[in-house]
Amino acid sequence: MGQTTAQRADDARTRIPWGSVLASALASVSWAFLVMAGLTAAGLHLLGADALGELGPMTAATMVLATGGAIRPDGDMEAFGVDESVANASIDLAPLGVSFGGALILGWFFVRSLRGAGPFISRGELAARAGSVVALFVAMVGGLAWAGSGAVTIDGKDLPMDKLPGGSGGIGDAIEDKLPDGIGDIGGGLPDAIGDLAGAKAQVGFEVLLGRSLLGGFVWVVAVLVISLAASRLSPLPQGWEAVHRVVRPAASAMRFVVVLAVCAGLAAAAYSAVTEEAHGQIAGAALLGAPNGVWLALPLGLFVPWHGSVTGQLKQMLPDPMDRLLTDDDKPITVGRLAELDNRVWLLAIATALMMLSAGVLTAVRTPVRDEGRLMGFAGRCAVRLGVVTGLTLPLLALLTGVKADASLSVFGVDALGAGLELEGSLVWALLLGVAWGAGAGAAGALMASWAGSAGERA
């Protein structure tokens, strides 16, 4: 028996166009990695990192960090003249400028590839398109892991040895005080040999951890695709998912807009500084690699999320004022109030972030369908709940992404001789609670403002 017209139409809708799927996945991943590579290479070059080692491996390793991967640094301490010395280091810091650029391009190409399916897309085709992007992206991360191993050369003359205990001439004495009796006399004077670091050169190697990098890349690309699909108001969804378009997308797209706008404002401020200050290249390079790090740290901070920071070891001596006072007091969290004690202009950050949330509330109301024209409070309540949930997820994510943890140590015969550590992390619990509160308040206020202006549901 032949198929009816309706059956043939259903088959056409459920058939997966594998040629288009693979081509769009290749385009999405290729353009994303091209943009990320360009941002990384330009940023490292402007910072002068290519003078310390090969730019290619450093670019690959930085891109791996940007996509949730991990690297393992190790030091060649033969420059100290002591073979038994062991250097350990760990860094947990993502260059979010690279992550931001790659996520924008990858998400844009992905959601655009869905529009050819019509008003609806089958679950099978959506899974095929997302799965092909994920598989190709993880494979590319594996290639970066293979290429992202190298070394940088550190000239001891450039190290701030004068800020360490004992100064550049007495660092060996500072280390000798921490060694057991008699150890400092081994090998003709261990402290003197280590004190020669100021005139030595050492190589610090780095190696990408394959397993953790593949897992991190998988989580990163899945998160990017989910956020892009949830925040895209024009891409089709499978039948039966209408609630996602009606309930989730207005608030998600509004939050995405203000977060991206905040990064653009940060980049504009960095561009102004690069033009007016002397260190043009360093400022531009730092902005390309890390502008979202600063902006996304400031957003939760401006919404009163407390941060906890600590610094240990010799790094305490090197921090500029007032960072040393903020980070060396472990009992007091870093808040807008503490920063305002140092500079009252910090309150402008709180005002700016509050206005940002209000803008998100208005956008949510404009994009949310209005069910009953006469029930204003019901509409305001729906906007409040939806934006509250989205903001409650966004602030912990931003705090998690912008956390910093770095440790470095030199161990001589098992005794810690020199060490330094820096840790800065936001309170995820407070970020969740304050995110829900701020989102609910901004959603309700935005709904009332949009209703009074006659624009509620105008772009639903």
Secondary structure, 3 states (H helix, E strand, C coil): CCCCHHHHHHHHHHCCCHHHHHHHHHHHHHHHHHHHHHHHHHHHHHHCHHHCECHHHHHHHHHHHHCCCCEEEEEEHHHHCCCCEEEEEEEECCCHHHHHHHHHHHHHHHHHHHHHHCCECCHHHHHHHHHHHHHHHHHHHHHHHHHCCEEEEEEHHHCCHHHCCCHHHHHHHHHHCCCCCCHHHHHHCHHHHHHHHHHCEEEEEEEECHHHHHHHHHHHHHHHHHHHHHHCCCCCECCCCHHHHHHHHHHHHHHHHHHHHHHHHHHHHHHHHHHHCCCHHHHHHHHHHHHHHHHHHHHHHHCCCCEEEEEEEHHHHCCCCCHHHHHCCCCCCECHHHHHHHCHHHHHHHHHHHHHHHHHHHHHHHHCCCCCCCCHHHHHHHHHHHHHHHHHHHHHHHHHHCCEEEEEEEEECCEEEEEEEEEEEECHHHHHHHHHHHHHHHHHHHHHHHHHHCCCCCCC
